[in-house]
Amino acid sequence: MGYIGQAVPRREDARLLRGQGLYVADVDLPGAVHMAVLRSPHAHAHLRSVRVEPARTQPGVLAALAFGDLEQPQRLPMLVPHRDLRPQMPYPLAADKVRYVGEPVAVVVAESAHLAEDALEAIEVDYDIQPAVVDAEAALRPDAPRLHPDAPDNLAAAVTQTVGDPDAAFGEADAVLRYTYRSGRLSGQPIETRGVAARFERSRVGESLTVWDATQSPHTVRRVLAGMLGLPLHSVRVIAPEVGGGFGIKNRFYAEEFLVPYLARLIGRPVRWIEDRREDLLTAYQAREQVHHVEVAARQDGVILGLRDRYVVDNGAYSPFGLVVPFNAMTTLPGPYRLANYQAEMRAAYTNKTPNAPYRAAGRPPAVFVMERVMDLVARQCGLDPVEVRRRNLIPSDAFPYRTGLKDRDGSEVVYDSGDYAGCLDDALRQLDLAAFRREQAEARQQGRYLGLGIGCYVESTGRGPFEGATVRVDPSGNVLVLTGAAPQGQSHETTLAQLCADRLGVPIETVTVVTGDTDAIPLGIGTFASRTAVVAGNAVSLAAAQVRDKTLRMAALLLEVSPDDLVLSAGEVQVRGAPDRRLSLARVAQVLSAPPPAMLLHEGLEPGLEATHYYHPTDNTYASGVHLAVVEVDPRTGGVQTRAAELLRVSLRQIRYKLQKYTRLTRRG
């Protein structure tokens, strides 16, 4: 049908723009009660006592629990382990100590959210306030307050990687530059805050739990809940309905995701919790806080000979996502540049702050900034144009696959599969018209106006595994259903995956329905994060659709008494080449396969039904790249900043062609 590369309307938009989307807060469960969480106002304190009994007598309260009230409490799981990490994870409710402002201390369940919130005020907590450490470098000093008994130096991890011979490179340099860069802490603020609703039911086959969760990874939530609650996996269903933004902060397992279903089972009624904005600011996992101490060895012609980066990552109080963020900074820093001699020394520190975890590029932006700042500093030192310094250091287009010499966090080599970085930079500068800008810049300076050009080049690993799955099913009406473990938060998976399926299967896109974010739809899934869905879920859909197409042609060949090679499937119909009157609808093929003559299936080795499931396992990451340009004017009198051209982004057309050709070859082989 040729849907790949075509512009098609986003199919999600109609319901979302009309307010017809279903979010967790919209899930109406009869008899539902509400959970509220008492959170620590202190960054670091021992808990002498937590008395929840006064809250139990408040109006409308059904339950009030502290750590001691939990049955066989378990720590929250650390989702991404690493051999170099000293993991520290909290209990759902603080046991003997709080380590950041906002850490859950107790919960109340009441008939309404207002009554639950009011009852929190009756809980009596005796805090023994301790000195807090709020600076990562200070946390690693011998005299710093200690957060965890089994991490006496507050060190979460220390990793060093060395490529080439940095010492020799610094010995040969014409110039050695040093600078320190600090990246501030931030938090993701999706329009929809986090939320969970849960219902337990009993039937003749035992307990079943259904959870509605604003999560990016419903299958992960299902697996964790089954383990923590001691339930068979098949008894737990997790649904991620509409998710109003995620950005990484909803790709975790938080205390509330355990507490809501735990309380639903305890009380025997559905329980719901919708985070307010203050809670979101305090407790949704945060990101980016890093300090980089950089040394650069350069020749007078602007070529970088070597780079050393000693950096510290503020891990916050716990390690919910392992070393993903620190490792991403280490492996991303070289970017599109030849960095033959590179040493990165990373230390991650525990501090009395909200835990650090991936958010929007997961540790990469500070690293990219470091490298781009290096380019500008070298240009200034050598008296060269920053554009020219970048050109002299870019990896050439004939060097791929390019081995960086680094190891990723899973131990695999970081090897760039393809790219045309110089072409990408040239495309962006052509759009800007660099020569015209330089003339304007010179004229502005004569007028006392400060006009500058910012350049940012990056390489980002995408398409990370371990897998994603898809089922493609054609029902007897001829309509097509796509089921996948991917769980969108606004990225338009329904449209993208429908395009892929329609193109590969040869059906009108209008006949394809995509179901995401439901663990009952497909047994296994990973989720949506790390720029992976188009590659991993997209290939799963494409290959499953190809299998359905193959089965369709084999079945139609029997019915039309021709070879499958003589058939064409297009627009939802199977036709004999050169004989347009000899045709079958896809619906008719699905009908026959729904109730087939047994001998026909036995003859061809066909299973009943017209569907296929495929799990796609990428063996390597794929590496995207791009260039951002920003024209900025600064008023020297007031310091006011005005962005003239907010962003120009051009991705190399040659790289896109290469990726599409590689992708097409792969799916056709499937």
C-alpha positions as CSV (number, residue, x, y, z in Angstrom):
1,M,0.0,0.0,0.0
2,G,3.1,2.3,0.3
3,Y,2.3,3.8,3.7
4,I,6.0,4.0,4.7
5,G,7.2,7.6,4.2
6,Q,3.6,8.9,3.7
7,A,2.1,11.6,5.9
8,V,-1.0,10.3,7.6
9,P,-3.2,11.9,10.2
10,R,-2.4,11.0,13.8
11,R,-5.2,8.7,14.8
12,E,-4.9,9.4,18.6
13,D,-5.5,13.1,18.2
14,A,-9.3,13.1,17.7
15,R,-10.1,11.6,21.0
16,L,-7.4,13.4,22.9
17,L,-8.2,16.8,21.6
18,R,-11.9,16.3,22.3
19,G,-11.2,15.2,25.9
20,Q,-12.3,11.7,25.3
21,G,-9.1,10.0,26.4
22,L,-9.2,7.7,29.4
23,Y,-6.5,8.5,32.0
24,V,-6.0,6.8,35.4
25,A,-7.9,9.6,37.1
26,D,-10.9,8.8,34.8
27,V,-11.1,5.2,35.7
28,D,-14.3,4.8,37.7
29,L,-14.3,1.8,40.0
30,P,-17.5,1.3,42.0
31,G,-16.8,1.4,45.7
32,A,-13.3,2.8,45.2
33,V,-11.5,4.5,48.2
34,H,-8.6,6.8,48.2
35,M,-5.0,6.6,49.4
36,A,-3.0,9.6,50.7
37,V,0.7,9.5,51.6
38,L,2.4,11.1,54.6
39,R,5.9,12.2,53.4
40,S,9.0,13.2,55.3
41,P,9.5,17.0,55.7
42,H,13.2,16.3,56.4
43,A,16.0,15.3,54.1
44,H,17.7,13.1,56.7
45,A,16.3,11.8,60.0
46,H,15.9,8.7,62.1
47,L,12.4,7.7,62.9
48,R,12.0,7.3,66.6
49,S,8.3,6.4,66.3
50,V,5.4,6.6,63.8
51,R,2.0,6.5,65.5
52,V,-0.8,6.0,62.9
53,E,-3.5,5.1,65.5
54,P,-4.9,8.6,65.8
55,A,-5.5,8.7,62.1
56,R,-7.6,5.5,62.2
57,T,-10.3,7.3,64.3
58,Q,-10.7,10.1,61.8
59,P,-13.9,10.4,59.7
60,G,-14.1,8.1,56.8
61,V,-10.8,6.4,57.4
62,L,-10.6,2.7,56.6
63,A,-6.9,2.1,57.2
64,A,-3.7,3.8,58.3
65,L,-0.4,2.0,58.0
66,A,3.3,2.6,58.7
67,F,6.2,0.3,58.0
68,G,5.5,-1.9,61.0
69,D,2.0,-2.6,59.7
70,L,3.2,-4.1,56.4
71,E,3.1,-7.8,56.1
72,Q,6.6,-9.2,55.2
73,P,7.8,-5.9,53.8
74,Q,10.2,-6.1,50.9
75,R,12.4,-3.5,49.4
76,L,11.5,-2.0,46.0
77,P,13.3,-3.8,43.2
78,M,16.4,-2.3,41.6
79,L,15.4,-2.7,38.0
80,V,18.8,-2.4,36.3
81,P,21.6,-4.1,38.3
82,H,25.2,-3.6,37.6
83,R,28.3,-5.4,38.9
84,D,30.0,-2.1,39.9
85,L,27.0,-0.7,41.7
86,R,26.4,-0.8,45.5
87,P,22.6,-0.9,45.2
88,Q,20.5,0.8,47.8
89,M,16.7,0.6,47.6
90,P,14.0,1.7,50.0
91,Y,11.0,-0.1,51.5
92,P,7.6,1.1,50.3
93,L,7.4,2.9,53.6
94,A,10.4,4.2,55.5
95,A,11.6,1.6,58.0
96,D,13.9,3.4,60.5
97,K,15.2,6.4,58.6
98,V,14.2,8.9,56.0
99,R,16.8,10.0,53.4
100,Y,15.1,12.7,51.3
101,V,12.3,15.2,51.6
102,G,9.1,13.5,50.3
103,E,10.0,9.9,51.2
104,P,6.9,8.0,52.2
105,V,6.4,7.4,55.9
106,A,2.8,6.3,56.3
107,V,-0.4,6.0,54.3
108,V,-4.1,6.5,55.0
109,V,-7.1,5.1,53.1
110,A,-10.4,6.8,53.3
111,E,-13.7,7.2,51.6
112,S,-12.5,10.3,49.8
113,A,-9.2,11.9,48.8
114,H,-10.0,14.9,51.0
115,L,-10.7,12.8,54.1
116,A,-7.5,10.8,53.5
117,E,-5.5,14.0,53.3
118,D,-7.1,15.4,56.4
119,A,-6.4,12.2,58.4
120,L,-2.6,12.5,57.6
121,E,-2.5,15.4,60.0
122,A,-3.4,13.1,62.9
123,I,-0.3,10.9,62.4
124,E,2.4,11.5,65.0
125,V,6.0,11.1,63.9
126,D,9.0,11.6,66.1
127,Y,11.9,12.6,63.9
128,D,15.5,12.6,65.1
129,I,16.9,15.1,62.5
130,Q,20.4,14.3,61.2
131,P,22.8,16.5,59.2
132,A,22.0,16.2,55.5
133,V,24.4,16.0,52.6
134,V,23.2,17.8,49.5
135,D,26.3,18.0,47.3
136,A,27.6,15.0,45.5
137,E,31.3,15.9,45.8
138,A,30.8,16.8,49.5
139,A,29.1,13.4,50.0
140,L,32.3,11.6,49.1
141,R,34.5,13.4,51.7
142,P,35.5,11.4,54.8
143,D,33.6,13.7,57.1
144,A,30.3,13.6,55.2
145,P,27.1,12.3,56.9
146,R,26.5,8.7,56.1
147,L,23.2,7.7,54.4
148,H,23.4,3.8,54.3
149,P,25.1,1.5,56.8
150,D,26.6,-0.7,54.0
151,A,27.8,2.3,52.0
152,P,30.0,4.0,54.6
153,D,31.6,6.3,52.1
154,N,28.4,7.3,50.3
155,L,29.9,5.9,47.1
156,A,27.3,4.2,44.9
157,A,29.8,3.3,42.1
158,A,33.2,4.1,40.6
159,V,34.0,3.3,37.0
160,T,36.9,4.3,34.8
161,Q,37.3,3.7,31.1
162,T,40.4,4.5,29.1
163,V,40.7,4.6,25.3
164,G,44.1,5.0,23.7
165,D,47.0,6.7,25.6
166,P,45.7,10.0,27.1
167,D,49.0,10.6,29.0
168,A,51.0,10.5,25.7
169,A,48.4,12.7,24.0
170,F,48.8,15.4,26.7
171,G,52.5,15.2,26.4
172,E,52.3,16.1,22.7
173,A,49.7,18.9,23.0
174,D,50.3,22.5,22.0
175,A,47.7,23.6,24.5
176,V,46.0,22.0,27.6
177,L,42.7,23.5,28.7
178,R,40.9,22.8,31.9
179,Y,37.4,23.7,33.0
180,T,34.6,22.6,35.3
181,Y,31.0,22.2,34.3
182,R,28.1,21.8,36.7
183,S,24.7,20.5,35.4
184,G,21.8,21.4,37.7
185,R,19.2,19.0,39.0
186,L,15.8,19.0,37.4
187,S,12.6,17.0,37.5
188,G,10.2,16.0,34.8
189,Q,6.7,17.5,35.0
190,P,4.3,15.7,32.7
191,I,0.9,17.3,32.5
192,E,-0.6,14.1,34.0
193,T,1.0,13.4,37.3
194,R,1.5,9.7,38.4
195,G,-1.6,7.7,39.3
196,V,-2.6,4.2,40.2
197,A,-5.9,2.4,40.7
198,A,-6.2,-1.2,41.7
199,R,-9.0,-3.8,42.1
200,F,-8.7,-7.3,43.6
201,E,-11.3,-9.9,42.7
202,R,-11.9,-13.5,43.7
203,S,-13.2,-16.2,41.5
204,R,-13.2,-20.0,41.2
205,V,-9.6,-19.9,39.9
206,G,-8.3,-17.7,42.8
207,E,-7.4,-14.0,43.2
208,S,-6.9,-11.7,40.3
209,L,-5.5,-8.2,40.4
210,T,-6.2,-5.5,37.8
211,V,-4.1,-2.3,38.0
212,W,-4.5,0.9,36.0
213,D,-1.2,2.7,36.1
214,A,0.3,5.8,34.4
215,T,3.4,3.9,33.5
216,Q,5.7,3.6,30.5
217,S,6.3,-0.1,31.2
218,P,3.2,-2.0,32.2
219,H,4.8,-5.5,31.8
220,T,7.5,-4.5,34.3
221,V,4.9,-3.3,36.8
222,R,3.1,-6.6,36.4
223,R,6.2,-8.7,36.9
224,V,7.3,-6.7,40.0
225,L,3.8,-6.7,41.6
226,A,3.4,-10.5,41.0
227,G,6.6,-11.1,42.9
228,M,6.0,-8.7,45.7
229,L,2.5,-9.8,46.3
230,G,3.2,-13.5,45.9
231,L,0.7,-13.9,43.0
232,P,1.1,-16.0,39.8
233,L,1.9,-13.8,36.8
234,H,-1.3,-14.8,35.0
235,S,-3.3,-13.4,37.9
236,V,-2.1,-9.8,37.5
237,R,-3.2,-7.5,34.7
238,V,-1.7,-4.0,34.3
239,I,-3.3,-1.5,32.0
240,A,-1.5,1.8,31.0
241,P,-4.4,3.8,29.6
242,E,-3.7,7.2,28.1
243,V,-0.5,8.4,29.7
244,G,-0.2,12.2,29.7
245,G,3.6,12.4,29.3
246,G,6.3,10.3,30.8
247,F,9.7,11.5,29.8
248,G,11.3,8.6,31.7
249,I,10.0,9.4,35.2
250,K,7.1,7.0,34.7
251,N,9.5,4.2,33.6
252,R,10.2,3.1,37.2
253,F,8.5,1.2,40.0
254,Y,7.6,3.5,42.8
255,A,6.3,2.8,46.3
256,E,2.8,3.9,45.4
257,E,2.6,1.3,42.7
258,F,3.0,-1.4,45.4
259,L,1.0,0.3,48.1
260,V,-2.2,0.9,46.1
261,P,-2.7,-2.8,45.1
262,Y,-1.5,-4.0,48.6
263,L,-4.2,-1.9,50.2
264,A,-6.8,-2.9,47.8
265,R,-6.2,-6.5,48.8
266,L,-6.0,-5.6,52.5
267,I,-9.3,-3.6,52.5
268,G,-11.2,-5.6,50.0
269,R,-12.2,-2.6,48.0
270,P,-10.7,-0.8,44.9
271,V,-8.1,1.8,45.9
272,R,-6.9,4.8,43.9
273,W,-4.2,7.4,44.3
274,I,-3.6,10.4,42.1
275,E,-0.5,12.4,42.7
276,D,-0.8,16.1,43.3
277,R,1.7,18.5,41.8
278,R,3.6,19.1,45.0
279,E,4.1,15.4,45.4
280,D,5.3,15.2,41.8
281,L,7.9,18.0,42.4
282,L,9.1,16.3,45.6
283,T,9.1,12.6,44.7
284,A,9.1,11.9,41.0
285,Y,12.6,10.7,40.3
286,Q,14.9,13.5,39.2
287,A,17.9,13.9,36.8
288,R,20.9,15.6,35.3
289,E,22.9,16.7,38.4
290,Q,26.5,16.1,37.4
291,V,29.9,17.9,37.9
292,H,32.5,17.4,35.2
293,H,36.2,18.4,35.6
294,V,37.6,18.3,32.1
295,E,41.1,18.5,30.7
296,V,41.7,18.8,26.9
297,A,44.8,18.3,24.9
298,A,44.8,20.1,21.6
299,R,47.1,21.0,18.6
300,Q,47.3,24.5,17.4
301,D,45.3,23.5,14.3
302,G,42.3,22.7,16.5
303,V,42.6,18.9,16.4
304,I,41.9,17.4,19.8
305,L,44.5,14.9,20.8
306,G,43.1,13.7,24.1
307,L,40.5,14.4,26.8
308,R,40.2,13.5,30.5
309,D,36.9,13.8,32.3
310,R,36.6,13.3,36.0
311,Y,32.9,13.5,36.9
312,V,30.6,13.0,39.8
313,V,26.9,12.1,39.5
314,D,24.5,12.9,42.3
315,N,22.5,9.6,42.6
316,G,20.1,10.9,45.3
317,A,19.2,8.7,48.2
318,Y,18.7,5.4,46.3
319,S,19.6,3.7,43.0
320,P,16.3,2.8,41.3
321,F,17.8,2.6,37.8
322,G,21.3,1.5,38.5
323,L,24.1,3.1,36.6
324,V,22.1,4.0,33.4
325,V,22.6,7.7,33.8
326,P,26.3,7.7,34.8
327,F,27.2,5.2,32.0
328,N,25.3,7.2,29.4
329,A,27.3,10.3,30.2
330,M,30.5,8.3,29.8
331,T,29.7,6.7,26.5
332,T,27.9,9.7,25.0
333,L,30.6,12.4,25.6
334,P,32.8,11.7,22.5
335,G,29.7,12.3,20.3
336,P,30.5,12.5,16.6
337,Y,34.2,13.3,17.1
338,R,37.4,11.3,16.8
339,L,38.5,10.9,20.3
340,A,41.4,8.5,20.1
341,N,42.7,9.2,23.6
342,Y,39.9,9.5,26.2
343,Q,39.7,8.7,29.9
344,A,36.5,9.0,31.9
345,E,36.5,8.6,35.7
346,M,33.0,8.4,37.0
347,R,31.9,8.3,40.6
348,A,28.2,8.2,41.7
349,A,27.4,9.5,45.2
350,Y,24.4,9.0,47.5
351,T,23.0,12.2,48.8
352,N,19.9,13.3,50.7
353,K,17.9,14.1,47.6
354,T,15.2,12.5,45.5
355,P,16.7,9.6,43.7
356,N,18.3,10.2,40.3
357,A,17.0,8.2,37.3
358,P,16.7,8.6,33.5
359,Y,14.8,11.6,32.2
360,R,14.8,12.8,28.6
361,A,18.0,11.4,27.2
362,A,19.1,9.9,30.5
363,G,22.4,11.5,31.4
364,R,23.4,12.4,27.8
365,P,22.7,16.2,27.7
366,P,25.5,17.1,30.3
367,A,28.0,15.0,28.4
368,V,27.0,16.6,25.0
369,F,27.3,20.0,26.6
370,V,30.8,19.2,27.9
371,M,32.1,18.1,24.5
372,E,30.5,21.0,22.6
373,R,32.0,23.4,25.2
374,V,35.4,21.8,24.6
375,M,35.0,22.6,20.9
376,D,34.3,26.2,21.6
377,L,37.2,26.6,24.1
378,V,39.6,25.0,21.7
379,A,38.5,27.3,18.9
380,R,39.0,30.3,21.2
381,Q,42.4,29.1,22.3
382,C,43.6,28.5,18.7
383,G,41.9,31.5,17.1
384,L,39.8,29.4,14.9
385,D,36.1,29.4,13.9
386,P,34.2,27.0,16.1
387,V,32.6,25.5,13.0
388,E,36.0,24.7,11.5
389,V,37.2,23.1,14.8
390,R,34.2,20.8,14.7
391,R,34.8,19.9,11.0
392,R,38.5,19.0,11.8
393,N,37.5,16.6,14.5
394,L,34.4,14.9,13.1
395,I,34.5,11.2,12.3
396,P,34.6,10.9,8.5
397,S,31.7,9.2,6.7
398,D,34.0,6.4,5.4
399,A,35.0,5.3,8.9
400,F,31.8,3.3,9.7
401,P,31.2,1.1,11.5
402,Y,33.2,3.2,13.9
403,R,34.6,1.6,17.1
404,T,34.8,4.2,19.9
405,G,36.8,1.8,22.2
406,L,34.2,2.2,25.0
407,K,32.1,-0.4,26.7
408,D,28.4,0.1,27.3
409,R,26.9,-0.6,30.7
410,D,26.0,-4.2,29.6
411,G,29.6,-4.9,28.6
412,S,29.0,-4.6,24.8
413,E,31.2,-2.4,22.6
414,V,30.0,1.0,21.6
415,V,30.2,0.9,17.8
416,Y,28.5,3.5,15.7
417,D,26.8,1.7,12.8
418,S,26.5,4.6,10.4
419,G,26.5,8.3,10.0
420,D,27.5,11.4,7.9
421,Y,28.3,13.9,10.6
422,A,30.0,16.4,8.3
423,G,27.1,16.3,5.9
424,C,24.7,16.8,8.8
425,L,26.6,19.9,10.0
426,D,26.7,21.3,6.4
427,D,23.0,20.8,6.0
428,A,22.3,22.8,9.1
429,L,24.7,25.6,8.2
430,R,23.3,25.7,4.7
431,Q,19.8,26.4,6.2
432,L,21.2,29.1,8.4
433,D,23.4,30.6,5.6
434,L,26.5,30.9,7.7
435,A,28.3,33.5,5.6
436,A,25.3,35.8,5.8
437,F,25.1,35.3,9.5
438,R,28.8,36.1,10.0
439,R,28.2,39.4,8.1
440,E,25.2,40.2,10.3
441,Q,27.2,39.3,13.4
442,A,30.0,41.7,12.5
443,E,27.5,44.5,11.7
444,A,25.8,43.9,15.0
445,R,29.0,44.1,17.0
446,Q,29.8,47.5,15.4
447,Q,26.4,48.7,16.7
448,G,27.1,47.4,20.2
449,R,24.9,44.4,19.8
450,Y,26.2,40.9,20.8
451,L,25.0,38.3,18.4
452,G,26.2,34.7,18.8
453,L,25.9,31.3,17.2
454,G,25.5,28.2,19.4
455,I,26.3,24.8,17.8
456,G,25.4,21.4,19.3
457,C,26.3,18.1,17.6
458,Y,25.4,14.8,19.1
459,V,25.2,11.0,18.6
460,E,22.6,9.0,20.6
461,S,22.2,5.3,21.0
462,T,18.7,4.1,20.2
463,G,16.8,0.9,19.5
464,R,17.9,-0.7,22.8
465,G,16.7,-4.2,23.6
466,P,16.3,-6.7,25.0
467,F,13.2,-7.2,22.9
468,E,9.7,-6.1,22.1
469,G,6.8,-8.1,20.8
470,A,3.8,-7.8,18.6
471,T,0.8,-9.9,17.5
472,V,-0.9,-9.2,14.2
473,R,-4.3,-10.8,13.8
474,V,-6.8,-10.7,11.0
475,D,-10.4,-11.4,12.1
476,P,-13.1,-12.9,9.8
477,S,-14.3,-9.4,9.0
478,G,-11.0,-8.5,7.4
479,N,-10.1,-6.1,10.1
480,V,-6.6,-6.2,11.5
481,L,-5.6,-6.0,15.2
482,V,-2.0,-5.2,16.3
483,L,-1.1,-6.0,19.9
484,T,2.2,-4.8,21.4
485,G,4.0,-4.4,24.7
486,A,5.0,-0.8,23.7
487,A,3.1,1.8,25.9
488,P,2.9,5.3,24.4
489,Q,2.8,8.6,26.2
490,G,2.0,10.8,23.2
491,Q,4.5,9.5,20.7
492,S,1.8,8.3,18.3
493,H,2.5,4.6,18.4
494,E,-1.0,3.8,17.2
495,T,-0.4,5.7,14.0
496,T,3.2,4.6,13.4
497,L,2.6,0.9,14.1
498,A,-0.6,0.9,12.0
499,Q,1.4,2.4,9.1
500,L,4.0,-0.4,9.4
501,C,1.4,-3.1,9.6
502,A,-0.7,-1.8,6.7
503,D,2.4,-1.4,4.5
504,R,3.8,-4.9,5.2
505,L,0.5,-6.7,5.1
506,G,-1.0,-4.9,2.2
507,V,-4.2,-3.6,3.7
508,P,-5.8,-0.1,4.0
509,I,-4.6,1.6,7.1
510,E,-8.2,2.3,8.2
511,T,-8.7,-1.4,8.8
512,V,-5.8,-1.6,11.3
513,T,-6.4,-1.2,15.1
514,V,-3.4,-0.9,17.5
515,V,-3.7,-1.9,21.1
516,T,-0.9,-0.8,23.5
517,G,-0.3,-0.8,27.2
518,D,-2.2,-3.9,28.3
519,T,-0.5,-6.9,29.7
520,D,-3.4,-9.1,28.8
521,A,-3.0,-8.2,25.1
522,I,0.5,-9.8,24.7
523,P,2.3,-12.0,27.3
524,L,5.7,-10.2,27.3
525,G,6.8,-6.6,26.8
526,I,9.4,-4.1,27.9
527,G,7.9,-0.7,27.4
528,T,8.5,2.7,25.8
529,F,11.6,4.6,26.7
530,A,15.1,5.2,25.3
531,S,14.0,6.0,21.7
532,R,13.5,2.3,21.1
533,T,9.9,1.8,19.9
534,A,10.2,2.5,16.2
535,V,13.2,0.1,15.9
536,V,12.2,-2.7,18.3
537,A,8.4,-2.7,18.4
538,G,8.4,-1.5,14.8
539,N,10.4,-4.5,13.6
540,A,8.2,-6.8,15.7
541,V,5.1,-5.5,14.0
542,S,6.7,-5.6,10.6
543,L,7.9,-9.2,10.9
544,A,4.6,-10.4,12.4
545,A,2.7,-8.8,9.6
546,A,5.1,-10.4,7.1
547,Q,4.3,-13.8,8.6
548,V,0.6,-13.1,8.4
549,R,1.0,-12.1,4.8
550,D,2.9,-15.3,4.0
551,K,0.2,-17.4,5.6
552,T,-2.5,-15.5,3.7
553,L,-0.9,-16.2,0.4
554,R,-0.4,-19.8,1.1
555,M,-4.1,-20.2,2.1
556,A,-5.3,-18.2,-0.9
557,A,-3.1,-20.3,-3.2
558,L,-5.0,-23.4,-2.1
559,L,-8.3,-21.8,-2.6
560,L,-7.4,-20.3,-6.0
561,E,-5.4,-23.4,-7.1
562,V,-2.3,-21.4,-8.0
563,S,1.2,-21.0,-6.6
564,P,1.7,-18.5,-3.8
565,D,4.3,-16.8,-6.1
566,D,1.5,-16.0,-8.5
567,L,-0.4,-14.0,-6.0
568,V,-0.4,-10.3,-5.0
569,L,-1.9,-9.0,-1.7
570,S,-2.9,-5.3,-2.0
571,A,-5.7,-3.1,-0.6
572,G,-7.0,-6.1,1.4
573,E,-7.4,-8.4,-1.5
574,V,-5.4,-11.3,-2.9
575,Q,-5.3,-11.3,-6.7
576,V,-3.7,-13.7,-9.3
577,R,-1.1,-11.8,-11.3
578,G,-2.4,-11.1,-14.8
579,A,-5.9,-12.3,-13.9
580,P,-7.6,-9.5,-12.0
581,D,-11.0,-11.3,-12.0
582,R,-9.5,-14.1,-9.9
583,R,-9.3,-12.7,-6.4
584,L,-10.2,-13.3,-2.8
585,S,-10.7,-10.8,0.0
586,L,-8.5,-10.9,3.1
587,A,-11.7,-11.4,5.1
588,R,-12.6,-14.5,3.1
589,V,-9.1,-16.0,3.8
590,A,-9.5,-15.3,7.5
591,Q,-13.0,-16.9,7.5
592,V,-11.6,-20.1,5.9
593,L,-8.8,-20.2,8.4
594,S,-11.2,-19.7,11.3
595,A,-13.1,-22.9,10.4
596,P,-11.0,-24.6,7.8
597,P,-11.4,-28.0,6.2
598,P,-9.0,-30.1,8.3
599,A,-7.4,-31.8,5.3
600,M,-6.5,-28.5,3.8
601,L,-4.5,-27.4,6.9
602,L,-2.8,-30.7,7.2
603,H,-1.8,-30.6,3.6
604,E,0.0,-27.3,4.0
605,G,1.0,-27.5,7.6
606,L,-1.1,-24.4,8.4
607,E,-2.4,-23.6,11.9
608,P,-6.0,-22.4,12.3
609,G,-6.5,-18.6,12.5
610,L,-4.8,-15.8,10.6
611,E,-2.4,-14.3,13.1
612,A,1.3,-14.3,14.1
613,T,3.4,-13.2,17.1
614,H,6.9,-12.1,16.8
615,Y,9.4,-10.9,19.4
616,Y,12.2,-8.8,17.9
617,H,15.6,-9.0,19.6
618,P,18.1,-6.3,18.4
619,T,21.6,-7.5,18.6
620,D,23.1,-4.0,18.6
621,N,22.0,-0.5,19.2
622,T,21.5,1.9,16.3
623,Y,23.0,5.4,16.5
624,A,21.1,8.5,15.6
625,S,22.8,11.9,15.1
626,G,21.9,15.5,14.6
627,V,23.0,19.1,14.8
628,H,21.3,22.0,16.6
629,L,22.0,25.6,15.8
630,A,20.8,28.6,17.9
631,V,21.2,32.2,17.1
632,V,21.1,34.2,20.3
633,E,21.4,38.0,21.0
634,V,22.5,39.2,24.4
635,D,21.9,42.8,25.5
636,P,25.2,43.9,27.1
637,R,23.5,46.6,29.1
638,T,20.8,44.4,30.8
639,G,22.0,40.9,30.2
640,G,18.7,40.1,28.5
641,V,18.7,37.2,26.1
642,Q,16.7,36.8,23.0
643,T,16.7,33.7,20.8
644,R,16.6,34.7,17.2
645,A,16.4,31.2,15.7
646,A,15.3,28.8,18.4
647,E,16.5,25.7,16.7
648,L,17.6,24.3,13.4
649,L,17.8,20.6,13.2
650,R,18.9,18.7,10.1
651,V,19.6,15.0,10.1
652,S,21.8,13.8,7.3
653,L,19.7,12.5,4.4
654,R,22.4,10.0,3.5
655,Q,22.2,8.6,7.0
656,I,18.4,8.3,6.8
657,R,18.7,6.5,3.5
658,Y,21.2,4.1,5.0
659,K,19.0,3.4,8.0
660,L,15.9,2.9,5.8
661,Q,17.8,0.6,3.4
662,K,19.1,-1.5,6.3
663,Y,15.7,-1.6,7.9
664,T,14.0,-2.6,4.7
665,R,16.5,-5.4,4.0
666,L,16.0,-6.7,7.5
667,T,12.2,-6.8,7.4
668,R,12.2,-8.3,3.9
669,R,14.5,-11.1,5.1
670,G,12.0,-11.7,7.9
